[in-house]
Amino acid sequence: MTKLRPHQREAVDAVTAALQGPAAGTAPRVRAPTQVVTATGSGNLRSSRRAHAN
């Protein structure tokens, strides 16, 4: 896999953290629709593939 740029790594980390939800046992986990908005040319496909792999 290709190396992510710093802003892409930050975005992947933020999305991954947001999708992890609360700590186990504190609340039921509910899968909600999620949308990530990024600027054109910022490596959207590369970042989304990496986030999906996590």
mmCIF file of the N, C-alpha and C atoms, coordinates in Angstrom:
data_MODEL
# 
_entry.id   MODEL 
# 
loop_
_atom_site.group_PDB 
_atom_site.id 
_atom_site.type_symbol 
_atom_site.label_atom_id 
_atom_site.label_alt_id 
_atom_site.label_comp_id 
_atom_site.label_asym_id 
_atom_site.label_entity_id 
_atom_site.label_seq_id 
_atom_site.pdbx_PDB_ins_code 
_atom_site.Cartn_x 
_atom_site.Cartn_y 
_atom_site.Cartn_z 
_atom_site.occupancy 
_atom_site.B_iso_or_equiv 
_atom_site.pdbx_formal_charge 
_atom_site.auth_seq_id 
_atom_site.auth_comp_id 
_atom_site.auth_asym_id 
_atom_site.auth_atom_id 
_atom_site.pdbx_PDB_model_num 
ATOM 1   N N  . MET A 1 1  ? 0.842   -1.176 0.000  1.00 0.00 ? 1  MET A N  1 
ATOM 2   C CA . MET A 1 1  ? 0.000   0.000  0.000  1.00 0.00 ? 1  MET A CA 1 
ATOM 3   C C  . MET A 1 1  ? 0.891   1.245  0.000  1.00 0.00 ? 1  MET A C  1 
ATOM 4   N N  . THR A 1 2  ? 0.427   2.308  -0.620 1.00 0.00 ? 2  THR A N  1 
ATOM 5   C CA . THR A 1 2  ? 1.231   3.518  -0.708 1.00 0.00 ? 2  THR A CA 1 
ATOM 6   C C  . THR A 1 2  ? 1.234   4.264  0.618  1.00 0.00 ? 2  THR A C  1 
ATOM 7   N N  . LYS A 1 3  ? 2.261   5.068  0.809  1.00 0.00 ? 3  LYS A N  1 
ATOM 8   C CA . LYS A 1 3  ? 2.397   5.838  2.046  1.00 0.00 ? 3  LYS A CA 1 
ATOM 9   C C  . LYS A 1 3  ? 1.449   7.043  2.008  1.00 0.00 ? 3  LYS A C  1 
ATOM 10  N N  . LEU A 1 4  ? 0.734   7.255  3.098  1.00 0.00 ? 4  LEU A N  1 
ATOM 11  C CA . LEU A 1 4  ? -0.185  8.389  3.181  1.00 0.00 ? 4  LEU A CA 1 
ATOM 12  C C  . LEU A 1 4  ? 0.553   9.668  3.534  1.00 0.00 ? 4  LEU A C  1 
ATOM 13  N N  . ARG A 1 5  ? 0.038   10.775 3.047  1.00 0.00 ? 5  ARG A N  1 
ATOM 14  C CA . ARG A 1 5  ? 0.564   12.091 3.429  1.00 0.00 ? 5  ARG A CA 1 
ATOM 15  C C  . ARG A 1 5  ? 0.064   12.409 4.837  1.00 0.00 ? 5  ARG A C  1 
ATOM 16  N N  . PRO A 1 6  ? 0.701   13.356 5.524  1.00 0.00 ? 6  PRO A N  1 
ATOM 17  C CA . PRO A 1 6  ? 0.296   13.663 6.903  1.00 0.00 ? 6  PRO A CA 1 
ATOM 18  C C  . PRO A 1 6  ? -1.188  14.001 7.053  1.00 0.00 ? 6  PRO A C  1 
ATOM 19  N N  . HIS A 1 7  ? -1.746  14.795 6.149  1.00 0.00 ? 7  HIS A N  1 
ATOM 20  C CA . HIS A 1 7  ? -3.166  15.148 6.289  1.00 0.00 ? 7  HIS A CA 1 
ATOM 21  C C  . HIS A 1 7  ? -4.075  13.946 6.034  1.00 0.00 ? 7  HIS A C  1 
ATOM 22  N N  . GLN A 1 8  ? -3.621  13.012 5.211  1.00 0.00 ? 8  GLN A N  1 
ATOM 23  C CA . GLN A 1 8  ? -4.395  11.805 4.963  1.00 0.00 ? 8  GLN A CA 1 
ATOM 24  C C  . GLN A 1 8  ? -4.360  10.889 6.185  1.00 0.00 ? 8  GLN A C  1 
ATOM 25  N N  . ARG A 1 9  ? -3.193  10.756 6.786  1.00 0.00 ? 9  ARG A N  1 
ATOM 26  C CA . ARG A 1 9  ? -3.043  9.933  7.992  1.00 0.00 ? 9  ARG A CA 1 
ATOM 27  C C  . ARG A 1 9  ? -3.928  10.487 9.114  1.00 0.00 ? 9  ARG A C  1 
ATOM 28  N N  . GLU A 1 10 ? -3.951  11.808 9.255  1.00 0.00 ? 10 GLU A N  1 
ATOM 29  C CA . GLU A 1 10 ? -4.786  12.452 10.272 1.00 0.00 ? 10 GLU A CA 1 
ATOM 30  C C  . GLU A 1 10 ? -6.265  12.160 10.026 1.00 0.00 ? 10 GLU A C  1 
ATOM 31  N N  . ALA A 1 11 ? -6.683  12.222 8.772  1.00 0.00 ? 11 ALA A N  1 
ATOM 32  C CA . ALA A 1 11 ? -8.080  11.946 8.431  1.00 0.00 ? 11 ALA A CA 1 
ATOM 33  C C  . ALA A 1 11 ? -8.436  10.483 8.714  1.00 0.00 ? 11 ALA A C  1 
ATOM 34  N N  . VAL A 1 12 ? -7.579  9.571  8.335  1.00 0.00 ? 12 VAL A N  1 
ATOM 35  C CA . VAL A 1 12 ? -7.826  8.147  8.578  1.00 0.00 ? 12 VAL A CA 1 
ATOM 36  C C  . VAL A 1 12 ? -7.912  7.877  10.076 1.00 0.00 ? 12 VAL A C  1 
ATOM 37  N N  . ASP A 1 13 ? -7.022  8.451  10.856 1.00 0.00 ? 13 ASP A N  1 
ATOM 38  C CA . ASP A 1 13 ? -7.042  8.260  12.306 1.00 0.00 ? 13 ASP A CA 1 
ATOM 39  C C  . ASP A 1 13 ? -8.327  8.810  12.922 1.00 0.00 ? 13 ASP A C  1 
ATOM 40  N N  . ALA A 1 14 ? -8.774  9.979  12.452 1.00 0.00 ? 14 ALA A N  1 
ATOM 41  C CA . ALA A 1 14 ? -9.994  10.595 12.987 1.00 0.00 ? 14 ALA A CA 1 
ATOM 42  C C  . ALA A 1 14 ? -11.226 9.757  12.644 1.00 0.00 ? 14 ALA A C  1 
ATOM 43  N N  . VAL A 1 15 ? -11.306 9.279  11.416 1.00 0.00 ? 15 VAL A N  1 
ATOM 44  C CA . VAL A 1 15 ? -12.450 8.461  11.004 1.00 0.00 ? 15 VAL A CA 1 
ATOM 45  C C  . VAL A 1 15 ? -12.462 7.144  11.772 1.00 0.00 ? 15 VAL A C  1 
ATOM 46  N N  . THR A 1 16 ? -11.313 6.518  11.884 1.00 0.00 ? 16 THR A N  1 
ATOM 47  C CA . THR A 1 16 ? -11.221 5.249  12.603 1.00 0.00 ? 16 THR A CA 1 
ATOM 48  C C  . THR A 1 16 ? -11.638 5.415  14.056 1.00 0.00 ? 16 THR A C  1 
ATOM 49  N N  . ALA A 1 17 ? -11.179 6.479  14.707 1.00 0.00 ? 17 ALA A N  1 
ATOM 50  C CA . ALA A 1 17 ? -11.541 6.732  16.108 1.00 0.00 ? 17 ALA A CA 1 
ATOM 51  C C  . ALA A 1 17 ? -13.037 6.992  16.248 1.00 0.00 ? 17 ALA A C  1 
ATOM 52  N N  . ALA A 1 18 ? -13.603 7.751  15.335 1.00 0.00 ? 18 ALA A N  1 
ATOM 53  C CA . ALA A 1 18 ? -15.032 8.073  15.403 1.00 0.00 ? 18 ALA A CA 1 
ATOM 54  C C  . ALA A 1 18 ? -15.896 6.829  15.204 1.00 0.00 ? 18 ALA A C  1 
ATOM 55  N N  . LEU A 1 19 ? -15.463 5.916  14.370 1.00 0.00 ? 19 LEU A N  1 
ATOM 56  C CA . LEU A 1 19 ? -16.254 4.726  14.083 1.00 0.00 ? 19 LEU A CA 1 
ATOM 57  C C  . LEU A 1 19 ? -16.105 3.634  15.141 1.00 0.00 ? 19 LEU A C  1 
ATOM 58  N N  . GLN A 1 20 ? -15.114 3.753  16.011 1.00 0.00 ? 20 GLN A N  1 
ATOM 59  C CA . GLN A 1 20 ? -14.929 2.749  17.050 1.00 0.00 ? 20 GLN A CA 1 
ATOM 60  C C  . GLN A 1 20 ? -16.014 2.830  18.112 1.00 0.00 ? 20 GLN A C  1 
ATOM 61  N N  . GLY A 1 21 ? -16.575 4.007  18.325 1.00 0.00 ? 21 GLY A N  1 
ATOM 62  C CA . GLY A 1 21 ? -17.664 4.156  19.279 1.00 0.00 ? 21 GLY A CA 1 
ATOM 63  C C  . GLY A 1 21 ? -17.195 4.113  20.717 1.00 0.00 ? 21 GLY A C  1 
ATOM 64  N N  . PRO A 1 22 ? -18.147 3.984  21.641 1.00 0.00 ? 22 PRO A N  1 
ATOM 65  C CA . PRO A 1 22 ? -17.821 3.985  23.070 1.00 0.00 ? 22 PRO A CA 1 
ATOM 66  C C  . PRO A 1 22 ? -17.099 2.714  23.493 1.00 0.00 ? 22 PRO A C  1 
ATOM 67  N N  . ALA A 1 23 ? -16.526 2.760  24.680 1.00 0.00 ? 23 ALA A N  1 
ATOM 68  C CA . ALA A 1 23 ? -15.817 1.601  25.210 1.00 0.00 ? 23 ALA A CA 1 
ATOM 69  C C  . ALA A 1 23 ? -16.781 0.433  25.372 1.00 0.00 ? 23 ALA A C  1 
ATOM 70  N N  . ALA A 1 24 ? -16.274 -0.761 25.246 1.00 0.00 ? 24 ALA A N  1 
ATOM 71  C CA . ALA A 1 24 ? -17.109 -1.962 25.349 1.00 0.00 ? 24 ALA A CA 1 
ATOM 72  C C  . ALA A 1 24 ? -17.836 -1.998 26.685 1.00 0.00 ? 24 ALA A C  1 
ATOM 73  N N  . GLY A 1 25 ? -19.111 -2.325 26.637 1.00 0.00 ? 25 GLY A N  1 
ATOM 74  C CA . GLY A 1 25 ? -19.895 -2.457 27.861 1.00 0.00 ? 25 GLY A CA 1 
ATOM 75  C C  . GLY A 1 25 ? -20.537 -1.178 28.356 1.00 0.00 ? 25 GLY A C  1 
ATOM 76  N N  . THR A 1 26 ? -20.245 -0.025 27.748 1.00 0.00 ? 26 THR A N  1 
ATOM 77  C CA . THR A 1 26 ? -20.817 1.224  28.245 1.00 0.00 ? 26 THR A CA 1 
ATOM 78  C C  . THR A 1 26 ? -22.090 1.616  27.517 1.00 0.00 ? 26 THR A C  1 
ATOM 79  N N  . ALA A 1 27 ? -22.258 1.189  26.294 1.00 0.00 ? 27 ALA A N  1 
ATOM 80  C CA . ALA A 1 27 ? -23.464 1.510  25.529 1.00 0.00 ? 27 ALA A CA 1 
ATOM 81  C C  . ALA A 1 27 ? -23.549 0.552  24.352 1.00 0.00 ? 27 ALA A C  1 
ATOM 82  N N  . PRO A 1 28 ? -24.754 0.279  23.885 1.00 0.00 ? 28 PRO A N  1 
ATOM 83  C CA . PRO A 1 28 ? -24.855 -0.595 22.702 1.00 0.00 ? 28 PRO A CA 1 
ATOM 84  C C  . PRO A 1 28 ? -24.254 0.079  21.480 1.00 0.00 ? 28 PRO A C  1 
ATOM 85  N N  . ARG A 1 29 ? -23.574 -0.695 20.666 1.00 0.00 ? 29 ARG A N  1 
ATOM 86  C CA . ARG A 1 29 ? -22.957 -0.158 19.449 1.00 0.00 ? 29 ARG A CA 1 
ATOM 87  C C  . ARG A 1 29 ? -23.999 -0.138 18.333 1.00 0.00 ? 29 ARG A C  1 
ATOM 88  N N  . VAL A 1 30 ? -24.198 1.004  17.749 1.00 0.00 ? 30 VAL A N  1 
ATOM 89  C CA . VAL A 1 30 ? -25.159 1.172  16.672 1.00 0.00 ? 30 VAL A CA 1 
ATOM 90  C C  . VAL A 1 30 ? -24.398 1.645  15.442 1.00 0.00 ? 30 VAL A C  1 
ATOM 91  N N  . ARG A 1 31 ? -24.606 0.981  14.323 1.00 0.00 ? 31 ARG A N  1 
ATOM 92  C CA . ARG A 1 31 ? -23.962 1.406  13.082 1.00 0.00 ? 31 ARG A CA 1 
ATOM 93  C C  . ARG A 1 31 ? -24.805 2.495  12.445 1.00 0.00 ? 31 ARG A C  1 
ATOM 94  N N  . ALA A 1 32 ? -24.271 3.684  12.385 1.00 0.00 ? 32 ALA A N  1 
ATOM 95  C CA . ALA A 1 32 ? -24.973 4.808  11.780 1.00 0.00 ? 32 ALA A CA 1 
ATOM 96  C C  . ALA A 1 32 ? -24.335 5.135  10.438 1.00 0.00 ? 32 ALA A C  1 
ATOM 97  N N  . PRO A 1 33 ? -25.117 5.662  9.504  1.00 0.00 ? 33 PRO A N  1 
ATOM 98  C CA . PRO A 1 33 ? -24.525 6.088  8.234  1.00 0.00 ? 33 PRO A CA 1 
ATOM 99  C C  . PRO A 1 33 ? -23.431 7.122  8.493  1.00 0.00 ? 33 PRO A C  1 
ATOM 100 N N  . THR A 1 34 ? -22.371 7.034  7.751  1.00 0.00 ? 34 THR A N  1 
ATOM 101 C CA . THR A 1 34 ? -21.237 7.920  7.959  1.00 0.00 ? 34 THR A CA 1 
ATOM 102 C C  . THR A 1 34 ? -20.830 8.559  6.645  1.00 0.00 ? 34 THR A C  1 
ATOM 103 N N  . GLN A 1 35 ? -20.470 9.824  6.715  1.00 0.00 ? 35 GLN A N  1 
ATOM 104 C CA . GLN A 1 35 ? -20.013 10.537 5.524  1.00 0.00 ? 35 GLN A CA 1 
ATOM 105 C C  . GLN A 1 35 ? -18.765 11.327 5.890  1.00 0.00 ? 35 GLN A C  1 
ATOM 106 N N  . VAL A 1 36 ? -17.744 11.214 5.067  1.00 0.00 ? 36 VAL A N  1 
ATOM 107 C CA . VAL A 1 36 ? -16.510 11.962 5.257  1.00 0.00 ? 36 VAL A CA 1 
ATOM 108 C C  . VAL A 1 36 ? -16.365 12.900 4.063  1.00 0.00 ? 36 VAL A C  1 
ATOM 109 N N  . VAL A 1 37 ? -16.182 14.180 4.337  1.00 0.00 ? 37 VAL A N  1 
ATOM 110 C CA . VAL A 1 37 ? -16.085 15.180 3.280  1.00 0.00 ? 37 VAL A CA 1 
ATOM 111 C C  . VAL A 1 37 ? -14.649 15.685 3.223  1.00 0.00 ? 37 VAL A C  1 
ATOM 112 N N  . THR A 1 38 ? -14.051 15.604 2.027  1.00 0.00 ? 38 THR A N  1 
ATOM 113 C CA . THR A 1 38 ? -12.687 16.087 1.836  1.00 0.00 ? 38 THR A CA 1 
ATOM 114 C C  . THR A 1 38 ? -12.608 16.873 0.527  1.00 0.00 ? 38 THR A C  1 
ATOM 115 N N  . ALA A 1 39 ? -11.574 17.651 0.412  1.00 0.00 ? 39 ALA A N  1 
ATOM 116 C CA . ALA A 1 39 ? -11.398 18.482 -0.782 1.00 0.00 ? 39 ALA A CA 1 
ATOM 117 C C  . ALA A 1 39 ? -10.961 17.647 -1.976 1.00 0.00 ? 39 ALA A C  1 
ATOM 118 N N  . THR A 1 40 ? -11.319 18.092 -3.149 1.00 0.00 ? 40 THR A N  1 
ATOM 119 C CA . THR A 1 40 ? -10.897 17.451 -4.388 1.00 0.00 ? 40 THR A CA 1 
ATOM 120 C C  . THR A 1 40 ? -9.369  17.472 -4.475 1.00 0.00 ? 40 THR A C  1 
ATOM 121 N N  . GLY A 1 41 ? -8.796  16.362 -4.872 1.00 0.00 ? 41 GLY A N  1 
ATOM 122 C CA . GLY A 1 41 ? -7.351  16.292 -5.040 1.00 0.00 ? 41 GLY A CA 1 
ATOM 123 C C  . GLY A 1 41 ? -6.574  16.043 -3.755 1.00 0.00 ? 41 GLY A C  1 
ATOM 124 N N  . SER A 1 42 ? -7.282  15.731 -2.661 1.00 0.00 ? 42 SER A N  1 
ATOM 125 C CA . SER A 1 42 ? -6.585  15.529 -1.387 1.00 0.00 ? 42 SER A CA 1 
ATOM 126 C C  . SER A 1 42 ? -6.280  14.062 -1.111 1.00 0.00 ? 42 SER A C  1 
ATOM 127 N N  . GLY A 1 43 ? -6.509  13.207 -2.089 1.00 0.00 ? 43 GLY A N  1 
ATOM 128 C CA . GLY A 1 43 ? -6.212  11.786 -1.907 1.00 0.00 ? 43 GLY A CA 1 
ATOM 129 C C  . GLY A 1 43 ? -7.383  11.037 -1.296 1.00 0.00 ? 43 GLY A C  1 
ATOM 130 N N  . ASN A 1 44 ? -8.602  11.374 -1.718 1.00 0.00 ? 44 ASN A N  1 
ATOM 131 C CA . ASN A 1 44 ? -9.806  10.771 -1.142 1.00 0.00 ? 44 ASN A CA 1 
ATOM 132 C C  . ASN A 1 44 ? -9.808  9.252  -1.247 1.00 0.00 ? 44 ASN A C  1 
ATOM 133 N N  . LEU A 1 45 ? -9.531  8.723  -2.420 1.00 0.00 ? 45 LEU A N  1 
ATOM 134 C CA . LEU A 1 45 ? -9.575  7.286  -2.631 1.00 0.00 ? 45 LEU A CA 1 
ATOM 135 C C  . LEU A 1 45 ? -8.515  6.584  -1.790 1.00 0.00 ? 45 LEU A C  1 
ATOM 136 N N  . ARG A 1 46 ? -7.335  7.102  -1.776 1.00 0.00 ? 46 ARG A N  1 
ATOM 137 C CA . ARG A 1 46 ? -6.243  6.501  -1.005 1.00 0.00 ? 46 ARG A CA 1 
ATOM 138 C C  . ARG A 1 46 ? -6.584  6.492  0.487  1.00 0.00 ? 46 ARG A C  1 
ATOM 139 N N  . SER A 1 47 ? -7.116  7.605  0.987  1.00 0.00 ? 47 SER A N  1 
ATOM 140 C CA . SER A 1 47 ? -7.468  7.692  2.406  1.00 0.00 ? 47 SER A CA 1 
ATOM 141 C C  . SER A 1 47 ? -8.623  6.773  2.745  1.00 0.00 ? 47 SER A C  1 
ATOM 142 N N  . SER A 1 48 ? -9.645  6.728  1.903  1.00 0.00 ? 48 SER A N  1 
ATOM 143 C CA . SER A 1 48 ? -10.799 5.887  2.206  1.00 0.00 ? 48 SER A CA 1 
ATOM 144 C C  . SER A 1 48 ? -10.442 4.407  2.165  1.00 0.00 ? 48 SER A C  1 
ATOM 145 N N  . ARG A 1 49 ? -9.581  4.017  1.253  1.00 0.00 ? 49 ARG A N  1 
ATOM 146 C CA . ARG A 1 49 ? -9.154  2.621  1.210  1.00 0.00 ? 49 ARG A CA 1 
ATOM 147 C C  . ARG A 1 49 ? -8.393  2.243  2.481  1.00 0.00 ? 49 ARG A C  1 
ATOM 148 N N  . ARG A 1 50 ? -7.551  3.144  2.957  1.00 0.00 ? 50 ARG A N  1 
ATOM 149 C CA . ARG A 1 50 ? -6.794  2.861  4.176  1.00 0.00 ? 50 ARG A CA 1 
ATOM 150 C C  . ARG A 1 50 ? -7.721  2.791  5.388  1.00 0.00 ? 50 ARG A C  1 
ATOM 151 N N  . ALA A 1 51 ? -8.697  3.706  5.465  1.00 0.00 ? 51 ALA A N  1 
ATOM 152 C CA . ALA A 1 51 ? -9.640  3.689  6.588  1.00 0.00 ? 51 ALA A CA 1 
ATOM 153 C C  . ALA A 1 51 ? -10.464 2.407  6.565  1.00 0.00 ? 51 ALA A C  1 
ATOM 154 N N  . HIS A 1 52 ? -10.857 1.970  5.371  1.00 0.00 ? 52 HIS A N  1 
ATOM 155 C CA . HIS A 1 52 ? -11.651 0.761  5.240  1.00 0.00 ? 52 HIS A CA 1 
ATOM 156 C C  . HIS A 1 52 ? -10.833 -0.458 5.682  1.00 0.00 ? 52 HIS A C  1 
ATOM 157 N N  . ALA A 1 53 ? -9.556  -0.448 5.413  1.00 0.00 ? 53 ALA A N  1 
ATOM 158 C CA . ALA A 1 53 ? -8.689  -1.565 5.772  1.00 0.00 ? 53 ALA A CA 1 
ATOM 159 C C  . ALA A 1 53 ? -8.497  -1.686 7.288  1.00 0.00 ? 53 ALA A C  1 
ATOM 160 N N  . ASN A 1 54 ? -8.639  -0.544 7.981  1.00 0.00 ? 54 ASN A N  1 
ATOM 161 C CA . ASN A 1 54 ? -8.490  -0.565 9.451  1.00 0.00 ? 54 ASN A CA 1 
ATOM 162 C C  . ASN A 1 54 ? -9.717  -1.186 10.009 1.00 0.00 ? 54 ASN A C  1 
# 
